[in-house]
Structures are given as C-alpha cells and as structure tokens.
Amino acid sequence: MPPLKSAKPRKSASLWIGVSLMVSLLVVALTSGCGDNFSELEVLPTESYMKKPGDFLGNTYTIRAQIDSQVKWEKGVGRILAVSPESGGARLPVFVPDAVGGNLHIGQRYEMRARIEAGGLIYVESLRKY
C-alpha cells in the first residue's frame, strides 16, 4: 500500500491565494475611500462667499481656478495665492500648505479641494492640475 500524500501543498496554495485576495480587497477599499473625490463636492459659490465668508465656515468645496499671483510664501508653512475662479467673480485668496503644493506657477489651472476655516480663510486640502 503506497503512503498517503500530504495535503500541505494544497492547503498552502489555498492559504496564499486567500491572503492575496484579502490584501487586494483591503488595498482597493482603502484607496477608493481616500481619493480626492472632487466631483462629490459642491462648487464654492464665490459671489456669496465674497459677501459673507462667515456663512461658509467649516464647509468643504471644490474650486476650479487659475493662479493669478503669489501673495506670500513662507518656507515650511506654505503660500497664499490669488486665484481667478472658473465660475467667475472676484479673485480669491487661498492658502496652500507646503505639504499640499509642489511647484505652483502663475497661469496654471487647478481643481482644489478647499475647506473654509476661521476668518473665512480658504484652506486648500488637495489640488490637481486640469
């Protein structure tokens, strides 16, 4: 009578396939929830914001704008930019932290995910060129 074969190789392969599948699902779940979902955000109503910025405190919006000028830059902190929104209206001052912005140039157009902070400051959380 021949010796019985061990089921270890089959269990090992199944285990690795199962682990790989779980890791893949975890990666997809984490990356899909953490993206810059600009499309889910309301566009900042610039005219209303300019009249009463306090009404928008704590809210998050999307802003599609072109960089008009750099007002101030401080190493390790970030920069304040004046941007012209695609939706029209007056130029807006936005704060872009160093961790968010890379090489930003006048004339470039960006879609920004921005939160309105204390004092009506438009704080850019993330941005991408368009």
RAZIJO-V47806 format. One record per residue. N is the residue number from 0. RES is the residue in three letters. PSI is psi as a letter, one per 20 degrees, with the letter a starting at -180 (999 if undefined). D_CENTER is the distance of its C-alpha to the mean C-alpha in whole Angstrom. Layout:
BEGIN
N & RES & PSI & D_CENTER
N & RES & PSI & D_CENTER
END
This chain:
BEGIN
0 & MET & p & 66
1 & PRO & q & 63
2 & PRO & q & 61
3 & LEU & p & 58
4 & LYS & q & 54
5 & SER & q & 51
6 & ALA & j & 48
7 & LYS & g & 46
8 & PRO & h & 45
9 & ARG & g & 44
10 & LYS & g & 42
11 & SER & g & 40
12 & ALA & g & 39
13 & SER & h & 38
14 & LEU & g & 36
15 & TRP & h & 34
16 & ILE & g & 33
17 & GLY & g & 32
18 & VAL & g & 30
19 & SER & g & 28
20 & LEU & g & 28
21 & MET & g & 26
22 & VAL & g & 24
23 & SER & g & 23
24 & LEU & h & 22
25 & LEU & g & 20
26 & VAL & g & 18
27 & VAL & g & 17
28 & ALA & g & 17
29 & LEU & g & 14
30 & THR & h & 12
31 & SER & h & 12
32 & GLY & i & 11
33 & CYS & j & 8
34 & GLY & r & 6
35 & ASP & m & 4
36 & ASN & m & 7
37 & PHE & h & 7
38 & SER & h & 11
39 & GLU & i & 12
40 & LEU & q & 11
41 & GLU & q & 14
42 & VAL & p & 15
43 & LEU & p & 16
44 & PRO & n & 19
45 & THR & h & 20
46 & GLU & g & 24
47 & SER & h & 24
48 & TYR & g & 21
49 & MET & h & 24
50 & LYS & g & 27
51 & LYS & m & 25
52 & PRO & h & 22
53 & GLY & h & 23
54 & ASP & i & 23
55 & PHE & j & 19
56 & LEU & p & 19
57 & GLY & i & 16
58 & ASN & q & 15
59 & THR & p & 11
60 & TYR & r & 11
61 & THR & q & 10
62 & ILE & p & 12
63 & ARG & o & 13
64 & ALA & r & 15
65 & GLN & p & 17
66 & ILE & p & 18
67 & ASP & g & 21
68 & SER & q & 22
69 & GLN & p & 21
70 & VAL & g & 23
71 & LYS & q & 22
72 & TRP & p & 21
73 & GLU & p & 22
74 & LYS & p & 22
75 & GLY & i & 20
76 & VAL & f & 18
77 & GLY & a & 16
78 & ARG & q & 17
79 & ILE & p & 18
80 & LEU & q & 18
81 & ALA & p & 20
82 & VAL & q & 18
83 & SER & o & 20
84 & PRO & q & 18
85 & GLU & h & 19
86 & SER & i & 20
87 & GLY & a & 23
88 & GLY & a & 24
89 & ALA & r & 24
90 & ARG & q & 22
91 & LEU & q & 19
92 & PRO & p & 19
93 & VAL & q & 15
94 & PHE & p & 14
95 & VAL & o & 12
96 & PRO & q & 13
97 & ASP & h & 14
98 & ALA & h & 12
99 & VAL & g & 9
100 & GLY & q & 11
101 & GLY & c & 14
102 & ASN & o & 16
103 & LEU & p & 16
104 & HIS & q & 19
105 & ILE & p & 21
106 & GLY & h & 21
107 & GLN & q & 17
108 & ARG & p & 15
109 & TYR & q & 12
110 & GLU & p & 9
111 & MET & q & 7
112 & ARG & o & 6
113 & ALA & q & 9
114 & ARG & q & 11
115 & ILE & o & 15
116 & GLU & a & 16
117 & ALA & p & 20
118 & GLY & j & 22
119 & GLY & j & 20
120 & LEU & p & 17
121 & ILE & o & 14
122 & TYR & o & 12
123 & VAL & p & 9
124 & GLU & h & 6
125 & SER & q & 4
126 & LEU & q & 6
127 & ARG & q & 8
128 & LYS & q & 12
129 & TYR & 999 & 14
END
